């Protein structure tokens, strides 16, 4: 009578992780720490006294921990006004860009009309023009409209973005055309098909475009500095961060604290839309016909 083969122990039954996988995890952790090191240094610098920011030898933690620096930021100047202005510009600008980019992407990706591809190529050429080249003509245009030193001057010049249109077009082209044909059979026109059929399927791409657009408006410095001179009533957050550097020196401790505070809205948005971001980035760029 044959005996049963010996059963493996609990330790031997566990799956063995290859050494290469462990090395990959370690490399990812080290890379994350490397990229996060400026943020970590800024956070601990915000807790130091101002005279210890550039101490020699450099230290990560100062002799005194000053959590009051995050409160002093709002006492130093109208920092809350700068945050409100940036929030208003970023939210309104994102809404306008989403409306324009989704409709333009639908027109370029789903509708058939003469000269569509040629116009789209010309539209993409605008990606090659840096913003610094457009500053003077945009300012002249805002001056002609009488919009200098107004909120619409901070929003409308960036409503037509080739990046957003290209992103939405690529995603729309990956949606089966049979859905549109079925909608036409039911009597739906192009606008109703876009709003009720196509747009709900593009939530991931819309989330990606929303995050990128919000961050661009939130971090914009050059254009608000040029087109707005009514501070702090129309100044945005990047301009507010520059106010901590003055004629008689720089409050590095408060500037670091203000920088940490300014990262909170964008960080919360990325965390809230993380699932849609991963899905949208993975699918938007590979679609197309």
C-alpha positions as CSV (number, residue, x, y, z in Angstrom):
1,X,0.0,0.0,0.0
2,X,1.5,3.3,-1.1
3,X,1.8,6.1,1.5
4,X,0.6,9.6,0.8
5,X,3.3,12.1,-0.3
6,X,4.5,14.5,2.4
7,X,2.5,17.7,2.6
8,X,4.4,21.0,2.3
9,X,4.7,23.1,5.4
10,X,2.9,26.4,5.8
11,X,6.0,28.3,5.0
12,X,6.7,26.3,1.9
13,X,3.1,26.7,0.6
14,X,3.3,30.5,0.6
15,X,4.1,31.9,-2.9
16,X,7.7,33.0,-3.2
17,X,8.2,36.5,-4.5
18,X,11.0,36.7,-7.0
19,X,13.9,38.9,-6.1
20,X,13.3,41.1,-9.2
21,X,9.8,42.1,-7.9
22,X,11.2,43.1,-4.5
23,X,13.9,45.2,-6.3
24,X,11.1,46.9,-8.3
25,X,9.2,47.8,-5.2
26,X,12.3,49.2,-3.5
27,X,13.1,51.3,-6.6
28,X,9.6,52.7,-6.7
29,X,9.7,53.7,-3.1
30,X,13.1,55.3,-3.5
31,X,11.9,57.2,-6.6
32,X,8.7,58.4,-4.7
33,X,10.9,59.7,-1.9
34,X,13.2,61.4,-4.3
35,X,10.3,63.2,-6.1
36,X,8.6,64.0,-2.8
37,X,11.8,65.4,-1.1
38,X,11.2,69.0,-2.2
39,X,7.7,68.9,-0.8
40,X,9.0,67.3,2.5
41,X,11.7,70.0,2.7
42,X,9.1,72.8,2.1
43,X,6.8,71.5,4.8
44,X,9.5,71.3,7.4
45,X,10.9,74.7,6.3
46,X,7.4,76.1,6.9
47,X,7.7,75.1,10.6
48,X,11.1,76.8,11.1
49,X,11.9,80.3,12.2
50,X,12.8,82.5,9.2
51,X,16.5,82.8,10.2
52,X,17.0,79.1,10.2
53,X,15.8,78.3,6.7
54,X,19.3,78.6,5.2
55,X,21.2,77.6,8.3
56,X,24.7,76.0,7.8
57,X,24.9,73.1,8.0
58,X,21.4,72.6,6.7
59,X,18.9,70.9,8.9
60,X,15.5,69.4,8.2
61,X,14.0,70.3,11.5
62,X,14.7,73.6,13.2
63,X,15.3,74.4,16.8
64,X,11.7,75.5,17.2
65,X,8.5,74.2,15.6
66,X,6.2,77.1,14.6
67,X,2.8,75.9,13.6
68,X,1.7,79.5,13.9
69,X,3.4,80.2,10.5
70,X,0.3,78.7,8.8
71,X,-1.9,81.2,10.6
72,X,0.5,84.1,10.2
73,X,0.2,83.7,6.4
74,X,-3.3,85.1,6.5
75,X,-2.2,87.9,8.8
76,X,0.7,89.0,6.6
77,X,-1.6,90.0,3.8
78,X,-4.9,89.4,2.0
79,X,-3.9,85.8,1.3
80,X,-7.5,84.6,1.6
81,X,-8.5,87.0,-1.2
82,X,-5.8,85.6,-3.5
83,X,-7.1,82.0,-2.8
84,X,-10.7,83.1,-3.5
85,X,-9.7,84.8,-6.8
86,X,-7.7,81.7,-8.0
87,X,-10.5,79.4,-7.0
88,X,-13.0,81.5,-9.0
89,X,-10.8,81.7,-12.0
90,X,-9.8,78.0,-11.9
91,X,-13.4,76.8,-11.6
92,X,-14.9,79.1,-14.2
93,X,-12.0,78.5,-16.6
94,X,-12.3,74.8,-16.2
95,X,-16.0,74.9,-16.9
96,X,-15.5,77.0,-20.1
97,X,-12.6,74.8,-21.3
98,X,-14.7,71.7,-20.8
99,X,-17.6,73.1,-22.7
100,X,-15.5,74.2,-25.6
101,X,-13.2,71.2,-25.7
102,X,-15.9,68.6,-25.5
103,X,-18.0,70.2,-28.3
104,X,-15.0,70.8,-30.5
105,X,-13.7,67.3,-29.9
106,X,-17.1,65.9,-30.8
107,X,-17.2,68.0,-34.0
108,X,-13.7,66.9,-35.0
109,X,-14.1,63.3,-34.0
110,X,-17.6,62.2,-34.8
111,X,-19.1,64.7,-37.3
112,X,-18.3,64.6,-41.0
113,X,-17.8,67.9,-42.7
114,X,-15.6,69.3,-45.5
115,X,-12.1,70.4,-44.4
116,X,-12.4,68.8,-41.0
117,X,-9.0,67.2,-41.0
118,X,-7.2,70.2,-42.4
119,X,-8.8,72.5,-39.8
120,X,-7.8,70.1,-37.0
121,X,-4.2,70.0,-38.2
122,X,-4.1,73.8,-38.1
123,X,-5.7,73.7,-34.6
124,X,-2.9,71.4,-33.5
125,X,-0.3,73.8,-34.8
126,X,-1.2,76.1,-31.9
127,X,0.5,73.6,-29.5
128,X,3.8,74.6,-31.0
129,X,3.5,78.3,-30.1
130,X,4.7,79.1,-26.6
131,X,2.6,81.3,-24.3
132,X,5.3,83.9,-24.1
133,X,4.9,84.7,-27.8
134,X,1.2,85.1,-27.5
135,X,1.3,87.5,-24.5
136,X,1.6,90.7,-26.5
137,X,-1.2,90.0,-29.0
138,X,-3.5,88.7,-26.3
139,X,-2.9,91.8,-24.2
140,X,-3.7,94.0,-27.2
141,X,-6.9,92.0,-27.8
142,X,-8.0,92.3,-24.2
143,X,-7.2,96.0,-24.4
144,X,-9.3,96.3,-27.6
145,X,-12.3,94.6,-25.8
146,X,-11.8,96.7,-22.7
147,X,-11.2,93.7,-20.6
148,X,-7.8,94.6,-19.1
149,X,-8.0,94.3,-15.3
150,X,-11.2,92.2,-15.4
151,X,-11.9,88.6,-14.5
152,X,-12.9,87.6,-18.0
153,X,-9.4,88.5,-19.2
154,X,-8.0,85.8,-16.9
155,X,-10.4,83.1,-18.3
156,X,-11.5,83.6,-21.9
157,X,-8.1,83.8,-23.7
158,X,-7.5,80.2,-22.7
159,X,-10.9,78.8,-23.4
160,X,-9.8,77.3,-26.8
161,X,-7.1,74.8,-26.0
162,X,-5.8,72.4,-28.7
163,X,-4.7,69.9,-26.0
164,X,-8.2,69.6,-24.6
165,X,-9.8,69.3,-28.0
166,X,-7.3,66.6,-29.1
167,X,-7.8,64.7,-25.9
168,X,-11.6,64.6,-26.2
169,X,-11.4,63.9,-30.0
170,X,-9.2,60.8,-29.4
171,X,-11.6,59.5,-26.7
172,X,-14.7,60.2,-28.8
173,X,-13.3,58.3,-31.8
174,X,-13.0,55.2,-29.7
175,X,-16.7,55.0,-28.9
176,X,-18.6,52.6,-31.3
177,X,-20.5,54.4,-34.0
178,X,-23.3,51.9,-33.6
179,X,-24.4,53.9,-30.6
180,X,-24.9,57.0,-32.7
181,X,-26.7,55.1,-35.4
182,X,-29.1,53.6,-32.8
183,X,-29.8,57.1,-31.4
184,X,-30.5,58.5,-34.9
185,X,-33.0,55.6,-35.5
186,X,-34.8,56.7,-32.3
187,X,-35.0,60.3,-33.7
188,X,-32.2,61.9,-31.7
189,X,-30.3,64.8,-33.3
190,X,-26.5,65.5,-33.1
191,X,-26.9,67.7,-30.0
192,X,-29.1,65.2,-28.1
193,X,-26.8,62.3,-29.1
194,X,-23.8,64.2,-27.8
195,X,-25.4,65.2,-24.5
196,X,-27.2,61.9,-23.7
197,X,-25.1,59.2,-25.4
198,X,-21.5,60.3,-26.1
199,X,-20.7,62.7,-23.2
200,X,-21.8,60.3,-20.4
201,X,-19.4,57.7,-21.8
202,X,-16.5,60.2,-21.7
203,X,-16.5,60.8,-17.9
204,X,-12.9,59.5,-17.6
205,X,-11.5,61.8,-20.3
206,X,-13.5,64.7,-18.9
207,X,-12.0,64.1,-15.5
208,X,-8.4,64.1,-17.0
209,X,-9.1,67.3,-18.8
210,X,-10.7,68.9,-15.7
211,X,-7.7,68.1,-13.5
212,X,-5.1,69.4,-16.0
213,X,-7.1,72.5,-16.8
214,X,-7.7,73.3,-13.1
215,X,-4.0,73.0,-12.3
216,X,-3.0,75.2,-15.3
217,X,-5.4,78.0,-14.2
218,X,-4.4,77.5,-10.5
219,X,-0.7,77.8,-11.2
220,X,-0.8,80.5,-13.9
221,X,1.5,83.4,-13.1
222,X,2.7,85.2,-16.2
223,X,-0.6,86.1,-17.7
224,X,-2.3,87.3,-14.5
225,X,0.8,89.4,-13.7
226,X,0.4,91.2,-17.1
227,X,-3.3,91.6,-17.5
228,X,-4.3,92.4,-13.9
229,X,-2.9,95.3,-11.8
230,X,-5.7,95.6,-9.2
231,X,-4.1,93.8,-6.3
232,X,-5.3,92.1,-4.2
233,X,-8.9,92.3,-5.5
234,X,-8.1,90.5,-8.8
235,X,-4.7,89.0,-8.0
236,X,-4.4,85.2,-8.1
237,X,-2.6,82.9,-5.8
238,X,0.8,82.8,-7.6
239,X,0.9,86.6,-7.4
240,X,0.0,86.4,-3.7
241,X,3.0,84.0,-3.1
242,X,5.3,86.6,-4.7
243,X,4.2,89.2,-2.1
244,X,6.2,87.5,0.6
245,X,9.3,88.7,-1.2
246,X,9.7,92.4,-0.7
247,X,12.2,95.3,-0.8
248,X,13.4,94.5,2.7
249,X,13.8,90.7,2.4
250,X,11.8,87.6,2.0
251,X,9.8,85.8,4.6
252,X,10.8,82.3,3.5
253,X,9.0,80.6,6.4
254,X,5.7,82.2,5.5
255,X,6.2,81.6,1.8
256,X,6.8,77.9,2.4
257,X,3.7,77.7,4.5
258,X,1.7,79.5,1.9
259,X,3.0,77.2,-0.8
260,X,1.9,74.1,1.2
261,X,-1.6,75.7,1.7
262,X,-1.8,76.4,-2.1
263,X,-1.3,72.7,-2.9
264,X,-4.3,71.5,-0.9
265,X,-7.1,72.2,-3.5
266,X,-5.2,70.5,-6.4
267,X,-4.2,67.6,-4.2
268,X,-7.8,67.0,-3.1
269,X,-9.0,67.1,-6.7
270,X,-6.5,64.6,-7.8
271,X,-7.4,62.2,-5.0
272,X,-11.1,62.6,-5.6
273,X,-10.7,61.9,-9.4
274,X,-7.9,59.3,-9.1
275,X,-10.0,56.4,-10.5
276,X,-11.2,58.4,-13.5
277,X,-7.7,59.8,-14.1
278,X,-6.1,56.4,-14.4
279,X,-8.8,55.1,-16.7
280,X,-8.8,58.2,-18.8
281,X,-5.1,58.4,-19.3
282,X,-4.9,54.7,-20.1
283,X,-7.6,54.9,-22.8
284,X,-7.8,58.4,-24.2
285,X,-4.5,58.2,-26.1
286,X,-4.9,54.8,-27.7
287,X,-8.3,55.3,-29.2
288,X,-8.9,56.5,-32.7
289,X,-9.9,55.4,-36.2
